[in-house]
Amino acid sequence: RKLGDSLKEMAKGHRSINSAYTNWIASINTDLVIPLEDKLSREQSDQIRDWKHYKNECSKKENLVEKSNSKLKALRKKKITSENQEKEAQICQILADQQSDLHSTRVEGLRKALIDQ
């Protein structure tokens, strides 16, 4: 009879410990894991949105640079006149500004990515 009572007490203690352990795991899941997963999901969607914006901006600016380059090449194929030289200087200035803007956009995108990391 004493042995049976002792085994019942041990089983009761084991159930109590197991129940406390299960509650502790559930609490960790609710208090830590789920909020971290939510935060990670939000950050991931923010990074995807920022990446798409960055790629879109770079693409637009690359297209402008390409257009200016093609205008410059077409102008250089024409006969050299003072009017063409003035246009060439203007296009060269516009091209330099666009390349600088593209470079700034890329640097800003990299800086933002490093900060986010």
C-alpha positions in Angstrom: 0.0 0.0 0.0 2.8 2.5 0.8 4.5 1.6 -2.4 1.3 2.4 -4.3 0.9 5.7 -2.5 4.5 6.6 -3.3 4.0 5.8 -7.0 0.8 7.9 -7.1 2.7 10.8 -5.5 5.6 10.4 -8.0 3.1 10.3 -10.9 1.3 13.4 -9.5 4.6 15.2 -9.2 5.6 14.2 -12.7 2.2 15.4 -14.1 2.7 18.7 -12.2 6.2 19.2 -13.6 5.0 18.2 -17.1 2.1 20.6 -16.9 4.3 23.4 -15.7 6.8 22.7 -18.6 4.0 22.7 -21.1 2.6 26.0 -19.8 6.2 27.5 -19.9 6.7 26.4 -23.5 3.3 27.8 -24.5 4.2 31.0 -22.7 7.5 31.3 -24.6 5.7 30.7 -27.8 3.1 33.3 -27.2 5.3 35.9 -25.6 8.5 35.6 -27.7 8.3 33.4 -30.8 5.0 34.7 -32.3 5.9 38.4 -31.9 9.4 37.8 -33.4 7.9 36.0 -36.3 5.5 38.9 -36.9 8.3 41.4 -36.6 10.4 39.4 -39.1 7.5 39.2 -41.5 6.9 43.0 -41.4 10.6 43.7 -41.8 10.8 41.3 -44.7 7.9 43.0 -46.5 9.4 46.4 -45.8 12.7 45.3 -47.3 11.0 43.9 -50.4 9.1 47.2 -50.8 12.3 49.2 -50.4 14.2 46.9 -52.8 11.4 47.3 -55.5 11.5 51.1 -55.0 15.3 51.2 -55.3 15.3 49.0 -58.4 12.6 51.2 -60.0 14.4 54.4 -59.2 17.7 53.0 -60.5 16.0 51.7 -63.7 14.5 55.1 -64.4 17.8 56.9 -63.9 19.7 54.3 -66.0 17.2 54.9 -68.8 17.8 58.6 -68.7 21.5 58.1 -68.8 21.2 55.7 -71.8 18.9 58.2 -73.6 21.4 61.0 -73.1 24.3 58.8 -74.3 22.4 57.9 -77.4 21.6 61.6 -78.1 25.3 62.4 -77.6 26.4 59.7 -80.0 23.8 60.8 -82.6 24.9 64.4 -82.2 28.6 63.4 -82.6 27.9 61.7 -85.9 26.5 64.9 -87.4 28.6 67.5 -89.0 30.5 69.7 -86.6 29.0 73.2 -86.2 29.0 75.7 -83.4 25.3 75.0 -82.8 26.1 71.2 -82.5 29.0 72.0 -80.2 26.7 74.0 -77.9 24.2 71.1 -77.9 26.9 68.6 -77.2 28.1 70.6 -74.2 24.6 70.8 -72.9 24.0 67.1 -73.4 27.4 66.3 -71.7 26.4 68.4 -68.7 23.0 66.8 -68.5 24.7 63.4 -68.8 27.1 64.2 -66.1 24.3 65.3 -63.8 22.3 62.2 -64.5 25.2 59.9 -63.9 25.9 61.8 -60.6 22.2 61.4 -59.6 22.3 57.7 -60.5 25.5 57.3 -58.4 23.9 59.1 -55.5 20.8 56.9 -55.7 23.0 53.8 -55.6 25.1 55.0 -52.7 21.9 56.0 -50.7 20.4 52.5 -51.4 23.5 50.8 -50.2 23.7 53.0 -47.1 20.1 52.3 -46.3 20.6 48.5 -46.8 23.6 48.6 -44.5 21.7 50.6 -41.8 18.8 48.1 -42.0 21.1 45.2 -41.5 
